[in-house]
Amino acid sequence: MSVPAVDRRVPRFGGFSLTFLRLELRRMLRNRRTVIFTLVMPAAFFLLFGTDGSYRSESAGSGNVTAWIMVSMAVYGAMIATTSTGAMVSIERAAGWSRQLRITPLNPVAYIAIKIVVAMTLGLVSILVVFAIGLSTGADLPFADLVACGVLAWVCSLVFAAFGLFMGYLLPSENVMQILGPALALMSFAGGLFLPVSEMGDTFATIAKLTPVYGVGEIARWPLDPGGTFAVAVLNVVVWTTLFVAGAAWRFRRDTARV
């Protein structure tokens, strides 16, 4: 007696669905560590470093220094949010979930797209929280520049959503955030997020332009303080995003192939 073949038609959009997306968002928001890293820590850093009284009266581009620090901390918050959310796939790998996906018709690109959308959503929330606190504690910049800085910081944080996914597939689950946390802080200092690249020496300024953080920070602060080379920053973001997305897709296919 022959066994009928199982119908495994590929679902619409490769398996990308609002239901899957909603479940992923709810799962992330139930994680207390994620909430602390994405909402509490960036805002706390801004209150610690960006609320000095002299910063409110010192100009920086079209706003004040407090606004400059606010945007930088919003970028840092988006980086942490998107990276940590993407890196959560390491836990799924440890539980064998990524291997189970091999027997489903879910397309790898759709799976990665869902992860990136979740990461970008939490990144947006982190930016909004930092902006709300910054504006209530002395940050001053034109409304149009405020909106532009926020949108650019959010869009450009896509590079770190891809980075988190790549690292989540590359590193073991028990070590991923212990490695990525200090790595993000180091990249932020080296990439000119906490200190303007113009105030670095020539050697460090050159190194900064090669880091993934440089492009995101420069583009996000461009409406407020249009300094540096915008084209170089855009190229930086495009190149690093492409590399990290390709790396994440490669590692996902390699993981799910080992069934």
C-alpha angles and dihedrals in degrees: 000000000000121000114231116243117256115245107237102173113170110250122237115289089010092288098312106145139162090235092057090045093051092050091051092051093049091049092052094047091053089060106094094197090056092051092050094048096044103037110019107036100051091047091047091051090052092051089048099047108018108049102072109137094235092057091064093060097039114090125228114180110306092345140031133282091261089060091048090053091044092057091045092051091046088055090048090050092050089049092053093044096049096040096048092045093050092045091058087086086080089071090050089051091052090050091050093245096128090054091051089056088066090074092052127077090241110135114230091229091053091049092050090045091056091050091050093049091052091048092048091049092055090044090056092051090051091052092049092051093051092046092050092052093042094052091048093052103048110290108147126191136128115281093240090053090047092055093043092050091049095048093046093047090051097046094045093049085075087089090065094046086059090043091054092050092049093049091044089060094040103047132055115261096240092058107031101099094035086060099037097047096062090036091058092048091050092047090049092056093041093045097054098252096128097029126037112254088227089067093054124089119260094261095049091043090056092048091048092058090058095056124091090236096060098069095045094049096045094048094045092052095041097097089050099040115010099200133131125031113314094191091055090050092051091048089050092054094045095049096046093044091051092049094048095045091049091048093049092049091048094050092045092054091046092050096048092045091066099078 
